[in-house]
Amino acid sequence: MPNSASSRRQCGFTLLELLVVIVIISLLFAMSTSTIGRSLEAQKLSASGARLINELAYAAQLAVKENRPVGMRFVQRADELDAGSILTQGWQWLAPDRTTGEWKPLGEVNWLDASVMMIENNAFSTLVNLPPLAMDVDDDEDNTSPLFAFTPQGSTTLIRGAGASIWSLTLALVEDVDKAPNSLPANHRTLVINPYTGSAVMY
């Protein structure tokens, strides 16, 4: 008959086996946490793109409803994680004052999630680097001209026709752009505006 103490030793785990199991579990947890984190960031990117698409549609409708142009300008702010970096992360709608004709904000600046930015490289975002519709006479932020506008006729002020640019705005995660500033990240969302109809789609 086998010794009962010997049987207990054979059924138990050694310290080395326990350490191996703990290490494996820790690695699996770290991998899953990283994957979940990236998935959440990708969801923020998609949500930011969808929000911007809805805002563009709203502005186009507002221009027709109010029978006056509704313009868009982009706004920069300091990177929350790197104060030395300036990111294009916001936009604001403007309309010409019915009395003076000067462009005035229609509301506060809209901001993307802090982890998302607009790529300024003209190869990926042709809208960001457009010249303003009118020369700014001073540095008053309230009088800043938009870069383009939706018109009451249901169109835009964007150049159209043969040879015209594809009017686009590309969003990406800040950390992805930081890794390769001159390249288009694999995870991105590009919004394209039809200059004739003002409609926007996201790719």
N, C-alpha and C positions, 0 to 999 in steps of 0.2 A: 504494500500500500504506500503510495507516494507521500512524502512529507507535506503537510498543509502549508508550512511557511514557504517551501520551495514552489508550491503551486501559486501562491500569492505573488511571488517575485516574477514568475513567468507571465502572469496576467497583467501586471502593471507596466507603466511606461518608464523608461529611463529618463534622466534629466536631459540628455542629449536629444532624445526623440521629442521631448516637450519643447525644447528650444527651436528645433527644426520646424515644428508645427507652428509655433508663434511667429517665426520669421516668415513663413509662407503666407500666413494669414495677414501679417502686416503688409507684405508686398501686394497682395490682392486688394487690400483696402486702399492702399496708396494709388494703385492703378485705377480702381473704380472711382475714387474721389477726383482724380485728374480728368477722367472721362466725363464724369457728371459736370465738373466745372466747365469744361469746354462746351458741353451741350447747352448749359445755361447761357454761356456767352453767345453762342450761335443763335439761341432763341431771342436774346436781347437785340442782336443784329437784325434778325427778321422782323421783330416787332417795331424797331426803329424805321426800317424801310416801309413797312405797311402804314405806319403813322404818317410818314412823309407823303406817301402816295395819297392818303386821304386828305391831307392838308392841301396838296396841289389841286385836287378835285374841288375842294371847298373854295379855294381862291378863284378858280376858273368860273364857278357858279356865281360867286359873289360879284365878279366883274360884270357879268351879264345882268344880274339882279339890280345892282346899284347904277348901272349904266356909266361906269367909269373904270379906267384901268386899275388893276390890282397887281402891284409889283412885289418882287422878292429880292431880299438882300441876305447875304450870309454873314454870320457873326462869329468872331473868334473869342477864345478864352484860354486861360492858362491850364495846362494839363494838371489834373489833381495829383498825379503821382510824380510829376516832374515839373516843378514851377518854372523851369527855364524854357520849357517847350510851349508853343502857342498852337492850339488846334482849332480847326474850323468845325464847330459842333452845334452851331445854332442858326436859325433863320428868323426873319421877321417880315411880316406883310405890311405893305405901304400903299397908300392911294393919294392921288393929287387932291389938295384942298379945293373945294368947290369955288372958293372965292379967289385965292391967290394962285392956285395951280401948283403950289409947292408940294412935294411929296411929304406925307406925314404918316407916322406909324399907325396902324390899325389896332395895335395891341402890344403886349409884351413880347420879348424874344422867346422863341420856342427852342428848347435845348434837347439834344439827343442824350441818351444814356451816357454817363461819363466814360464807359468802356468803348464807346463807338465814336467814330470820327468820319468826316467827309475827306476823301482823298483829294488833295489839291493839284496833283499831277495832271496836266492838261490832256495827257494821253488817255486818262481814265475818267476825268470829270471836266467836260468842256464848259459847263455852266459856271463853275466857281471863279474862273479867271476872266469873265466877260467885263468889258468896260462899262461903267454906269450909264444909264439912259440919259442923264443930264449931268453937267458939271456941278459939283458941290461948291457953293459960294463961300462956305465957311466950314468950320469943324464941328458944327452943331450936329450931334448924333440924330436929332429929330428931323433934320433936313437932308439926311443922307439919301441919295438916289438909289433906286433898285437897279439890279443888273438886267432884269428882264421883267416883262409884265404880261398878264393875261388881259385881253381886250374885251370890251362890251360886245363885240361881234362874234365872240366865241373862238378867237384865235390867240396868237401871241405876238410879241415884238421880236421874236427870235428870227434870225436870217434863215431863209428857206430857199429851195430850188437846187439846181445842179451845182455841185461843188460845195454846198453848205455842210457844216459839221453835223454830226449826230449829236443832238443836245442831251448830254448825260450827266449824271451825278452818281458817284460811286461811294458807298459806305463800307467801312471795314472796321475790325477791332483794332484799337490803338496799339495793343501789344504786337499784333501781326505786322502792322505798318512799321513799328519801331525796329523790328527784326530785319526788314528789307524795304527801306524807304522808297526805293525806285522801282519796286516790283509790285505787281498786282497780287495780293494775297489770295490763296486758294479759296478761303472763306470770305466772300464779299457779296454785296448786293448792289446792282446797278439799276438806277432809275433812268428811263429814257422818255423824254417829252416830245410829242409830235408838235412841231412848230405851227402846223396848219390848224389843228383842232384843240390843242392844249391838253389833250389826254396824255396820261402817263402810265407806263407799265414798268414792272420790276422784274429783273432777271437775276 
